Amino acid sequence: MSKKPSESEAARRARFAAAARERWPVAKGSLAHVARPCGRPQDCPACRSGRRHPMWIFTFRQAGRLRCRYVPEACVEGLRRALQNGRDLEARLVEEGAAFLERLRRAHAQKKG
Ligand SMILES: [Zn+2]
């Protein structure tokens, strides 16, 4: 991944779009393996023994609210891949933002002479 200072905005945009296209599906949030008590912990052998019920939970923020969803075991790998793609894309956005500000500052400095 070489960054030439002379690269045009159109070329940068195309490079970013290509990187985003490769990162699909995407997700943002966290996946956790937890063990929770069920609705009837007194009648449940797993809960009475302290093992409780292991499950995967996906936690994410939507419009400022924290949300949780149960994740079936069969969906864990797919969601993991999406989360990694989301992290990669987010890191890319951060890089692009910092690089964009540098270009804006250089353009502004040149205008001032
Ligand atoms: Zn239980």
Boltz pocket constraint, residues with backbone or C-beta under 6 A from the ligand:
constraints:
  - pocket:
      binder: B
      contacts: [[A, 36], [A, 37], [A, 38], [A, 39], [A, 40], [A, 41], [A, 44], [A, 45], [A, 46], [A, 47], [A, 48], [A, 52], [A, 53]]
      max_distance: 6.0
